[in-house]
Amino acid sequence: MNPVLAILQQPGFWAGALVMATPLLFGVLGTVVCERGGVRNYGIEGIFIAGALAGFVTPFFYPSPWMGIVIAAAVGLAFGLVHGVLTGPFGLSQPLIGIAITLIAANLSAVAFPLLPKAGAPAAAAGFAPIDPNLLEKLPYVGLGLGQFLTRLTPLTYLAVIALIIVGYVLRRTPLGVALRACGDNPSALAAQGRSVHAMRLGADAAGAALMGVGGACLTLAGSRIFSADMVNGRGWLCLALVICARWRLSVAFPVTLLVGAIDAYQVELRHQFVEISWFNLLPIVPYVLVILACALFARRHYPPPALLVPYRKSSRDRGS
């Protein structure tokens, strides 16, 4: 078989695809939570960068990389609260505030990184290692191929899958999820029930931004374990586009995100095995090209939440309810 195609049959390749997709999956989950509530957070790119810096720096001061995840989520939550307050009660433009947050977070991270103690240490920050193979040997029905697949995954990948299940369940099966979707579909109906639309959207913005921050931390705690201001490389914008391509449905968003991760993992494997072929350097732009084509071809079939990007203002009917 052609060695270029043989890569697709390796269990390690698909494990690498899932690892590559993990940061994007957190970003997609955060975007879905925000947009189902009627909020589009264009600050995701900056939140990714701030989360990556928090994930990189925290393990220098705390022995557990899980603290880096917590701090990154807290940083994302803080930016989400700022975005939610300014675009909710104050009624400012969501795109304008989101882009401002991206610029502020990116520039603050670039300026703060050289000033932080131990940030310039030659050793990489302590991160998440793959699961211990000895633990998997005790599990029943774990064959060689499945074992090779599972042993290459980090705890963050398992956390992303768990978060996917939880978010999907909450959105579809709980009163909280129904109320959140009402914010994006018909906020006046939610207000008529005596619930605060601004509070619901603020909570969605904060929770979604926290997931985005965790996605940024994945880049430094389960990926390169180094930090640079340009390491996010448009992944935040890519998450926004992936949610649109998936039509705001998690059941579609997961395989689409995994496809992007597979493309990233594929180009990494090709570089390792076929260093002499220069055109492989163009592969990193393939996901962005595919997403642009998908949005262009299916733009008329997208059905976003009706109240997405629409500031909520109480009507006289809402005030009387």
Secondary structure, 3 states (H helix, E strand, C coil): CCHHHHHHHCHHHHHHHHHHHHHHHHHHHHHHHHHHCCCCCCCHHHHHHHHHHHHHHHHHCCCCHHHHHHHHHHHHHHHHHHHHHHHCCCCCCHHHHHHHHHHHHHHHHHHHHHHCCCCCCCCCCCCCCCCCHHHHHCCCCCCHHHHHHHCCCCHHHHHHHHHHHHHHHHHHHCHHHHHHHHHHHCHHHHHHCCCCHHHHHHHHHHHHHHHHHHHHHHHHHCCCCCCCCCCCCCHHHHHHHHHHHCCCCHHHHHHHHHHHHHHHHHHHHHHHHCCCCHHHHHHHHHHHHHHHHHHHHHHHHCCCCCCCCCCCCCCHHHHHC
